[in-house]
Amino acid sequence: MIAAGGTGGHMFPAQALAEAMLDRGWRVKLSTDARGARYAGGFPDAVAVDQVASATFARGGVLSKAVVPAKIAAGAVQAILKMRRDRPAAVVGFGGYPAIPAMTAATALRIPRMIHEQNGVLGRVNQLFASRVDAVACGTWPTKLPAGVKGIHTGNPVRQAIMDRACAGYIPPGDYPMSVLVIGGSQGARILSDVVPAAIAALPDAVRRNIRVFQQAREEDVKRVDAFYAARGIAAQVQTFFHDIPTLMAEAQLVIARSGASTVADLSVIGRPAIFVPLASAIRDEQSANARQMVDAGAAILMPESKFTADALAEHMETVLLHPTGAGQMARAALSCGTPDATERLAALVETLAGAQT
């Protein structure tokens, strides 16, 4: 059983593990809540979805937050009853509040259990269970862990659609059509809509005329961003969500993105230069930790939100798009940071935990 939910950052690696376990002959269930179920569309049809009650303190008013513990407790009871009827060999949690009921049930029923942390710093839910599980798998290395807890570096699993484009040949920027992909995570990012269009408009004519932009934006920002590009003759597709991110990433000369763990993993497996803008409101600053390896390797440029201006971004974009040799080196450096066998490492760890022969 896989326990996950909340955002694509939790669900994408969970989906990768589900695909691998099915290939190994396992029956797989996903335990999540109603919100998490909306992110489960990419899971194989063979994965049964156990929907249980859960909630988060991150949304809603005082009254909504007051009933969070009761909802989670109800979900845990649901999960216990479901697991008693169909006991899993192992439960793997990927974080997010929707994972709490299944992880609580696995703890109560003494089922072999583990967590996988995608970021360089444990999320709240994984912090809660880190000392109560049999193994802690780490996607970003090193990962800051509580005292007495040992991690196992597996890397971050990526979906099969990403693996299908692993090490895809990189076409360095030049005097021909070039693609810039702008993604802000499953929730989008307003700051990218505010800054990126102006930065692209500020690029030299010789660069700007060759650029095709694929930009993710929040629903309320799509029209204004699209209008900005259109008014300046910049070819752009602006959408709230792209279903073909693996293809767009493989075709890009440059990616501008939040440094969520899944995005960093995808870029390091495909191998693309990046400009990362970590989420400033993240309490543990995990997105800066996620980006560190690629930045240190020379594969990415890190821009804190406090310094993320149109002029500064345009300057960094020129550094990549006007220097094809350097851009090619960045793409190769990105590949050096990848863990393309992360899914297989994690699947083997799950089988060991479950007592199966690998």
Summary of the structure (lengths in Angstrom):
residues: 358
radius of gyration: 20.8
end to end distance: 17.9
largest distance: 65.2
contacts: 1281
relative contact order: 0.13
helix: 47%
strand: 15%
